[in-house]
Amino acid sequence: MADVISEMTELADAVCSGDRRALARAITLVESRRQDHREQAAALLDRLVADTGDALRIGISGVPGVGKSTFIEAFGQYLVDRDHRVAVLAVDPSSALSGGSIMGDKTRMENLSRHPSAFIRPSPTAGTLGGVARRTREVMMLVEAAGFDIVIVETVGVGQSETAVARMTDLFLLMLLPGGGDELQGIKRGIMELADLVVINKADGDMEAAATRSAADFAQALTLLQSPMVDWQVPVLQTSAINAVGIGEVWQSINRFADLSRKAGAFDRRRADQAKSWLWDEIGDSLMDRFRRNVRVRDDLAETEARVAAGEMAPTKASQDLLARFFGET
């Protein structure tokens, strides 16, 4: 145990010094599902927690094809040119068959990935609901400890990804395509209520007029929804990421939101709520892992699953029996 503590202390020091190889190794460690690696990762994160929390965390989501990666590359380049250090956690959807990543975001941000002040890490969702990798929050801690002051989480943009990313970032940016009233009807109210900032991308060429109409439609719709913060009306901005147009205006709005959020105390409350949510998520995940490994449950689990699947046993009764074995009550 002493050797593990010493090794993790050494790794933590290397991460804080900005050693990129150490950072990559630490991320691989926290993403591992091996039990011994999980214990090492817990020790590592505990040593780094005091060196985290100073970065601005920005979540970006939107439908496939909206141009998230193109926008993030332009936005990231804008930030590094102004002496920020930017980490992009690009969460790839995973193949249901092979488990491998599909999109390869690092290959779609070629210029930004080569910049010495940027760090891009694609991570597969590995089947995790919500479109974010299971260990995204831990990776956020690591890049913050490594000195990156802007952390961008790009999600798959499907299913529950918007809710998931909003629960772990300081600002949620929703990207939309130019369109008319029909598109507005198709946007779920819950997604719009999560947005702190809305960006209509691809506002160029033949789509520029459509983007202007969409911005007006969405801005009007947002006035009917409750704002995420007092004194903040969610802005709807237009960008052409491919031409790097409108990027500065997005950054200005992000700064205004962050400043207002800090002054109102909403920033710290949001972080505190996220930390508590993370705690309960970890408890749930850890309990599930221990449940599956438990010797009293493991031998009967496959048979019980088969009986439930065959309709021979109700899931409620099956779960009660398995939990009773897990806790040693039978």
Sequence and secondary structure as in RCSB ss.txt:
>XXXX:A:sequence
MADVISEMTELADAVCSGDRRALARAITLVESRRQDHREQAAALLDRLVADTGDALRIGISGVPGVGKSTFIEAF
GQYLVDRDHRVAVLAVDPSSALSGGSIMGDKTRMENLSRHPSAFIRPSPTAGTLGGVARRTREVMMLVEAAGFDI
VIVETVGVGQSETAVARMTDLFLLMLLPGGGDELQGIKRGIMELADLVVINKADGDMEAAATRSAADFAQALTLL
QSPMVDWQVPVLQTSAINAVGIGEVWQSINRFADLSRKAGAFDRRRADQAKSWLWDEIGDSLMDRFRRNVRVRDD
LAETEARVAAGEMAPTKASQDLLARFFGET
>XXXX:A:secstr
 HHHHHHHHHHHHHHHTT HHHHHHHHHHHH   HHHHHHHHHHHHHHGGG S SEEEEEEE TTS HHHHHHHH
HHHHHTTT  EEEEEEE B TTT  BSS GGGG HHHHTSTTEEEEEEE TT TTSS TTHHHHHHHHHHTT SE
EEEE   STTHHHHHHTT SEEEEEE    HHHHHHS HHHHHH SEEEE   SGGGHHHHHHHHHHHHHHHTTS
  SBTTB   EEE BGGGTBSHHHHHHHHHHHHHHHHHHTHHHHHHHHHHHHHHHHHHHHHHHHHHHH HHHHHH
HHHHHHHHHTTSS HHHHHHHHHHHHTT  
